[in-house]
Amino acid sequence: MTPAGWIGVWLLAAAGVAIVAEGLLAAIWGMAIGKRARLLAERIETERVGLEADVERLRLAVEEMARLWRPYRYALRRLRHPLVVALLRSYARRGAAA
């Protein structure tokens, strides 16, 4: 074989070694990423459970607030009427002018 032929064989062997090394490196990195992904999934699941519990507590608090304000609904509806609001603002202006 000619010297150029041997150079080609050595280049082919070096390329094979480089491909195997890159494959090993990719496998190691892939396993590390997989491990981190599993840990992240577990952490997300834990946070999701806590968030659902907080949402349920908030829903119960809103229901309790609605139940407690039920006797005052009529009065609050009347106080939000535009004429009542205008009258209260008028009283406030008169009080501030005096």
C-alpha positions, 0 to 999 in steps of 0.5 A: 500500500502507498503512504497515502493509503496508510494515511487514509487508514489511520484517518479512518481509525481515528474517526472511528475512535472519535465517533465511539468517544462522542457516543460514550460522552452523549450516553453519560450526558443523557443519563445525567439529564435523565436523572435531573429530569426525574428529580424535576418531575418529582419536585413539580408533582410535589408543588402541584399537590401543594398548589391544589391544596391551596386552591381548595382552601381558597375556594372554601374561604370564598364560599364562607365569605359569600355565606357570611355576607349573604345577610348584607346583600340587600343593603350592599346592593342598595348602597352601590346604586348610582344615586346613592353614590352621588348623594354620598359624594355630595355629602363628602364635598360639602363636608370638605368645603366646610 
